[in-house]
Amino acid sequence: MDVVVQPSVPWMTLNEEIAPSGLFFPVDPSPTAQIGGMVGTNCSGTNAARYGTMKDWIVNLTVVLADGTIIKTRNRPRKSAAGYNLNGIFTGSEGTLGLVTEITLKLAVIPKEYSIAVVSFPTIRDAAATASAVMRAGVPIAAMELLDDNAMTVLNKTGSTGERKWAAEPTIFFKFSGSKASVADNIQEVQKISLANRGGAFEFARDEAEQNALWSGRKMALWSFLSLRPEGTELYSTDVAVPFSRVAEIVGKRITQYAKPSFLILTNVL
């Protein structure tokens, strides 16, 4: 349940190659990301809610230091108390401490069942409160992504998800995975939480094609904004980290004190 790769291997190519084994590498940032860059930035992605970030999936690294010394950051066995675990020093260092030339990654079992659901809310605060409540309830959700009403309007305007028309309201995209029974239980619990926060009806994907279509709303949001920006302007993205108990507050109130957010995504769970 691990794999040794070189830094220029794209994570999507890796998953295509190892799919027949029934295993996969769950960290999923930009589709073009490569393993070395993912180590350097300690990336996350849409699966962070369930699987964590890059640092959680590194067994060991081969690193070339500035003086040419080649080191291994730790032993390959997962349970080991021998020597220092240097993974945390090099992961996220963006190449400033050494060049990573080989990575041993942990793998996860491909879930037997997937489901995608989308639900809209009357306000961004209601949606953010739902996201916070789902995490604090301990629901093992695979992914949970929040887009505001501006983002949903832009998706419709650009047509980047085909002919589909989205509700121009704050919307959460849920991804469920696991056994058939566990997915059903998780869906039921998340529906209760959403309804308690004024969420609308859940829209579910009936097959893999519909799953991809629903999830494309999340994946195409940034590119939709890029396509509409006026010539000569730039789009900047940034991250904030707050306790679960204050997610609704920062999304629904604090940010809007300065400017209405044009694109909000809740992804990384810290």
HELIX and SHEET records of a PDB file:
HELIX    1   1 TRP A   11  ILE A   18  1                                   8    
HELIX    2   2 ALA A   19  SER A   21  5                                   3    
HELIX    3   3 ILE A   35  THR A   41  1                                   7    
HELIX    4   4 ALA A   48  TYR A   51  1                                   4    
HELIX    5   5 MET A   54  TRP A   57  5                                   4    
HELIX    6   6 ASN A   87  PHE A   90  1                                   4    
HELIX    7   7 ILE A  124  ARG A  136  1                                  13    
HELIX    8   8 ASP A  149  THR A  158  1                                  10    
HELIX    9   9 LYS A  180  ALA A  196  1                                  17    
HELIX   10  10 GLU A  208  LYS A  219  1                                  12    
HELIX   11  11 ALA A  221  LEU A  228  1                                   8    
HELIX   12  12 PHE A  244  ARG A  246  5                                   3    
HELIX   13  13 VAL A  247  GLU A  249  1                                   3    
HELIX   14  14 ILE A  250  ARG A  254  3                                   5    
HELIX   15  15 ILE A  255  GLN A  257  5                                   3    
SHEET    1   A 4 ASP A   2  VAL A   5  0                                        
SHEET    2   A 4 LEU A  99  LYS A 106 -1                                        
SHEET    3   A 4 ILE A  58  VAL A  64 -1                                        
SHEET    4   A 4 ILE A  70  LYS A  72 -1                                        
SHEET    1   B 2 LEU A  23  PHE A  24  0                                        
SHEET    2   B 2 ALA A 108  VAL A 109 -1                                        
SHEET    1   C 4 ALA A 143  LEU A 147  0                                        
SHEET    2   C 4 THR A 171  GLY A 178 -1                                        
SHEET    3   C 4 GLU A 113  SER A 120 -1                                        
SHEET    4   C 4 GLU A 203  PHE A 204 -1                                        
END                                                                             
